[in-house]
Each structure stands twice: as structure tokens, then as C-alpha cells.
């Protein structure tokens, strides 16, 4: 027996939604249809965050209570109008990833049970040079959103001093992401170095609050400024991405004024569409200006500490310190 389906008009496309009544988010009873219609309702904002970016899909075909499928390659069988872009992993291997060019592409992938969309910080016409610096403020055990909020305003203070503008959003969990449009003049390595410099400055100003320690055993009860989110092939959930949790929270763009007292629990698949209908995309100006990261790179170059560890699945990088957690490191020469 054929699966039940409905059809939705999305721009010039007709998107088929199979098994529309299948429950994806058990805590609130939200269905696959709810997921697809959510992405259509915030389509302009979601498209601004994803447009022309290589994008990974985090899929849950049987709902969020089941294990995810992380998909970096677009399925071989897909509509002719769905576009792709070739990317290169740190290993040197390549793949054809989704290239989002219209809202219908987002809706099509939502029908494939894509809950989260994870874009690269680059555009399809130049995948080697990021146009986005990503600041990921990640609360560690013993800390929470309030701590991330304080750290975010420290980041804003630093960005202001460097003449840069950041756009904050909730992560959809306990953290905060701040995105900065940058000129496409630097490599992934250089953009990551600028993120290290910024993270270290946050740590210097608030050592009681923030840490750049890569090893969890060294972080303590502080928020981690995750500079490695700027390494090649690392992604974070895009603006307006639903997160794979039972209550369907959303990674939601906010203004700095809102961030002062916002509660991330207020943003979910049911509440964000009316907010979007009223306010539109509060990050609509994010592409208006791209900034230089030269001041951050100059600060990194002057820092005698040099580089910091990459994630464990990356090739050893020139100048990188030992990639072993301190408690397991063996003293040299016995």
C-alpha cells in the first residue's frame, strides 16, 4: 500500500510530504507535516542562513526519539532542480553536499526527516574561503544559559572594539551562537586563528566565567568558547534550525536587546512562526557588511601560546600542540 501523502506549494515547486501525520516530536505531538510547514513559514530567514552554503543534514526518519543519521552527501536520487556543491574534507576526500538555493530545497529535505540543517561558513562559488566567523558559547556542566548570556555580551564588547558586528542566536539548547560576516580573504586556518584570538580575549577579561581549554577535564564550571567550530568541515545548526529534542526547540535569531532577558525555552516549532510573521528575520541585515579579521589575526600572531588542538579526527596540523588530554600525557624522556 502506498504511503499517505500531501502536497504543499512552496514557491514554484510542489513538495510531496509523505506520512504527514507521523509524530516526530513526542512531547508536543508535532508531526512531519508540522516540521515541513514550520520551515516554509520561516523560509525567508532560513534561506538567508543557508543560501548557497554546502549544508549537512541531520535526519531522524522515525522521530527525535531515535538515532540520527548525519548526512553530508545529498542522496543520489533527488529532483533535478535540487542543487549540490563539491566540498573537500580534512582527509582530502570530496563529496557533493546540498547547496540550498530556495525555500523548496529546505522543505524537500524536511520531508526526508531533516530536523537540523548544518551549513558550512562558505559559499558555493568559493568553498575555500569562509565568509562567516562563528563564535560558539557552550555552557559546561555546572553552568547554563545565564552564563552564556554574560559571555555573549563580553564577545559583543570585544567585537565593538574591533569595529565588527555580531548577530546572536540561541543554539536551541543551553548555548548561544554569534555569527559575524567577514570578507572572503582568509583560509579556514586563518579564520580559526582569529576565533582563537577572540576566545582568548573573552577568557582574559572574564577568567572566572569563560575558558578556551579544549580538554573537558580542564574546563571546570565555565562556558567554553569553541574556536574549533571554525575548522574545516565543522558545522553548527543554522539560524531557524529545529533541534532534535522532544519539545522541538529552535535555534532562534535575536537582537542584542532581546538577548538581555530572553528565555530560549520560549522558542520552539510552534512559537517561532508567529514571531517571524510579526518581526520577520531580525538578522536581515547580516549580509549588509563584511568585516576584516586582520586585527584578530595580528593579536593571534603576537600571542606566544600559538595554536591550540584540533578535533581528534583531523590530520596533525603544523604548529599544533600535543593532541592528548593532560591526564593521559606521558612525561617526555621518562
C-alpha positions in Angstrom: 0.0 0.0 0.0 1.3 3.4 -1.0 2.2 5.8 1.9 -0.2 8.6 2.6 1.0 12.0 1.4 0.0 15.6 0.9 1.4 18.2 -1.5 2.5 21.7 -0.5 3.1 24.6 -2.9 6.5 26.1 -2.0 7.4 28.9 -4.3 7.3 27.5 -7.8 7.6 23.9 -6.6 5.2 21.3 -5.4 6.7 19.4 -2.4 5.3 16.0 -1.6 5.1 15.2 2.1 4.9 11.5 2.8 3.4 10.2 6.1 2.5 13.7 7.1 0.9 12.6 10.4 3.9 10.7 11.7 4.9 12.0 15.1 8.4 13.5 15.2 8.3 15.4 18.5 6.5 13.3 21.1 6.5 15.8 23.9 4.3 18.3 21.9 2.8 15.9 19.4 4.3 17.7 16.4 4.3 15.7 13.1 6.3 15.6 10.0 3.8 17.9 8.4 4.3 20.4 11.2 8.1 20.2 10.6 7.8 20.9 6.9 5.2 23.7 7.3 7.4 25.3 10.0 10.4 25.6 7.6 8.1 27.1 5.0 6.7 29.6 7.4 10.2 30.9 8.3 11.5 30.3 4.8 13.0 33.7 4.1 15.0 33.7 7.3 16.1 30.0 7.0 17.1 30.7 3.4 19.2 33.7 4.4 21.1 31.5 6.8 21.6 28.7 4.3 21.7 30.2 0.8 24.5 28.8 -1.4 26.2 27.1 1.5 27.3 23.5 1.5 24.9 22.0 4.0 24.8 18.8 6.0 21.5 17.2 7.1 20.7 15.7 10.5 17.9 13.3 9.8 15.6 11.4 12.2 13.3 9.3 9.9 11.5 7.8 12.9 11.4 10.9 15.0 13.7 12.6 17.5 13.5 9.7 20.0 15.5 7.6 17.6 19.1 7.7 16.5 20.1 10.4 14.0 21.5 10.0 10.5 24.2 12.6 9.8 24.2 13.0 6.0 27.0 15.0 4.4 26.2 13.8 0.9 22.9 14.5 -0.9 21.1 11.3 -1.9 21.9 10.2 -5.4 18.2 10.2 -6.3 16.9 13.8 -6.0 15.0 16.3 -8.1 16.9 17.9 -10.9 16.2 21.3 -9.5 18.0 20.5 -6.2 21.5 21.8 -6.4 24.8 20.5 -5.0 28.3 21.7 -4.4 31.5 19.7 -4.1 33.4 20.0 -0.9 36.7 18.6 0.4 37.0 17.1 3.9 40.2 17.5 6.0 41.1 13.9 4.8 41.2 15.2 1.2 38.2 13.2 0.2 35.4 15.0 -1.6 31.6 14.8 -1.6 28.6 16.5 -3.2 26.7 18.3 -0.5 23.4 20.1 -0.6 23.5 23.6 -1.9 20.4 25.5 -0.7 19.1 28.0 -3.3 15.4 28.2 -2.5 13.0 27.5 0.3 11.6 24.5 -1.6 15.0 22.8 -1.1 14.6 23.2 2.7 11.1 21.8 2.6 12.2 18.9 0.4 14.9 18.0 3.0 12.5 18.4 5.9 10.3 15.7 4.2 13.4 13.5 4.3 13.2 13.9 8.1 15.9 16.6 8.3 15.4 18.2 11.7 18.7 20.3 11.8 20.4 22.0 8.9 24.2 22.4 9.4 25.8 24.8 6.8 29.4 25.4 6.1 30.7 29.0 6.7 31.4 29.3 3.0 29.5 29.8 -0.2 29.4 27.5 -3.2 31.3 29.8 -5.5 34.4 29.7 -3.2 34.3 26.9 -0.7 37.9 27.5 0.5 37.3 31.0 2.0 34.8 31.4 4.8 32.5 34.4 4.9 31.4 33.8 8.4 33.3 33.8 11.8 31.3 31.7 14.2 31.5 32.2 18.0 30.0 29.2 19.8 29.4 29.8 23.5 29.0 26.4 25.1 28.0 26.0 28.8 29.8 23.2 30.6 28.4 21.2 33.5 27.6 23.5 36.4 26.8 26.4 34.1 23.8 27.4 31.9 22.2 29.9 29.6 22.6 32.7 32.0 26.4 32.2 32.0 26.4 32.0 28.2 24.4 35.3 28.1 27.0 37.1 30.2 29.8 35.7 28.0 27.9 36.8 24.8 27.9 40.4 26.0 31.7 40.2 26.6 32.0 39.0 23.0 29.9 41.9 21.8 32.1 44.4 23.7 35.2 42.9 22.0 33.6 42.9 18.6 32.6 46.6 19.0 36.2 47.5 19.9 37.4 45.8 16.6 34.7 47.5 14.6 32.8 44.3 13.9 29.1 43.5 14.3 27.9 40.1 15.6 24.4 38.6 15.2 23.4 36.4 18.2 21.0 33.5 18.2 20.0 30.9 20.7 21.6 27.5 20.0 18.3 25.6 20.6 19.9 24.2 23.7 21.7 26.0 26.5 24.2 27.9 24.5 24.5 31.0 22.3 25.9 31.4 18.8 27.2 34.7 17.4 27.8 35.0 13.7 30.0 37.7 12.0 30.1 38.2 8.3 33.7 38.5 7.2 35.5 39.3 4.0 36.4 36.3 2.0 40.1 36.9 2.1 41.3 34.2 4.5 41.6 30.5 4.7 39.9 28.2 7.2 43.1 28.1 9.2 43.3 31.9 9.4 39.6 32.2 10.4 40.1 29.6 13.1 43.1 31.5 14.4 41.0 34.7 14.6 38.5 32.7 16.6 41.2 31.6 19.0 42.3 35.2 19.5 38.8 36.3 20.2 38.1 33.4 22.6 41.4 34.1 24.5 40.4 37.7 24.9 37.0 36.7 26.4 38.9 34.3 28.7 41.3 37.1 29.7 38.6 39.5 30.6 36.4 37.0 32.4 38.7 34.1 33.6 36.0 33.3 36.2 33.4 32.8 33.5 35.0 31.6 30.2 37.6 29.1 29.1 39.3 28.1 25.9 40.5 24.8 27.3 40.0 22.1 24.6 40.2 19.3 27.1 37.0 18.9 29.1 38.9 17.9 32.3 40.5 21.4 32.3 37.3 23.5 31.7 35.7 23.5 35.1 32.4 25.1 35.7 32.8 27.7 32.9 31.4 28.3 29.5 33.7 27.0 26.7 34.3 29.4 23.7 34.6 26.7 21.0 37.1 28.1 18.5 37.2 24.8 16.6 33.7 25.4 15.2 35.7 27.4 12.6 37.8 24.5 11.4 37.1 23.0 8.0 34.2 20.5 8.0 32.9 21.7 11.4 29.3 23.0 11.4 26.7 24.3 13.8 22.9 24.3 13.4 21.8 27.2 11.3 19.5 30.1 12.2 15.9 28.8 12.4 17.0 25.1 12.6 14.8 23.0 14.7 16.8 20.9 17.2 16.3 17.2 17.7 14.7 17.3 21.1 11.2 16.1 22.2 9.9 19.7 22.6 11.2 20.9 19.2 13.2 23.9 20.2 14.5 26.2 17.6 17.9 27.9 17.2 16.4 31.4 17.0 18.0 34.7 15.9 17.5 37.5 18.4 18.6 41.1 18.7 21.1 42.2 21.3 18.3 44.0 23.1 16.3 40.8 23.3 19.3 38.7 24.4 19.4 40.7 27.6 16.4 38.9 29.0 15.4 36.3 26.5 14.5 32.7 27.6 15.5 30.1 25.0 12.7 27.8 26.1 10.2 30.3 24.6 11.4 29.4 21.1 10.0 26.2 19.5 8.4 24.9 16.4 5.0 26.3 17.4 6.1 29.8 18.8 8.7 30.9 16.2 6.4 31.1 13.2 4.1 33.7 14.7 7.1 35.6 16.0 8.5 35.5 12.4 5.2 36.7 11.0 5.3 39.7 13.3 9.0 40.6 13.2 10.4 39.0 10.1 14.1 38.0 10.2 15.7 40.0 12.9 19.1 39.1 11.2 18.0 40.6 7.9 21.0 43.0 7.9 23.6 40.3 8.4 24.8 40.3 4.8 24.9 44.1 4.6 28.6 44.4 5.5 31.5 42.0 5.7 34.3 42.8 8.2 38.1 42.3 8.2 39.6 39.9 10.7 43.1 41.4 10.4 43.1 42.9 14.0 42.3 39.4 15.4 45.0 37.8 13.3 47.5 40.4 14.5 46.6 39.6 18.1 46.9 35.8 17.4 50.4 36.4 15.8 51.6 38.2 18.9 50.4 35.5 21.3 53.3 33.3 22.3 51.0 30.4 23.1 50.4 29.8 19.4 48.0 27.2 18.1 45.5 25.1 20.1 44.5 21.4 19.5 42.3 20.5 16.6 39.4 17.9 16.9 40.8 14.3 17.1 39.7 13.3 13.6 41.8 15.9 11.9 45.3 15.4 10.5 48.1 16.7 12.7 48.5 20.4 11.8 51.8 22.4 11.6 52.5 24.1 14.9 49.7 22.3 16.7 50.4 21.3 20.3 50.1 17.7 21.6 46.7 16.3 20.9 46.4 14.3 24.1 44.5 15.2 27.2 46.8 16.3 30.1 45.8 13.4 32.4 47.0 10.9 29.8 50.1 12.7 28.6 53.4 10.9 29.4 56.3 13.0 30.6 58.9 13.2 27.9 62.2 11.3 28.4 60.7 9.3 31.2 
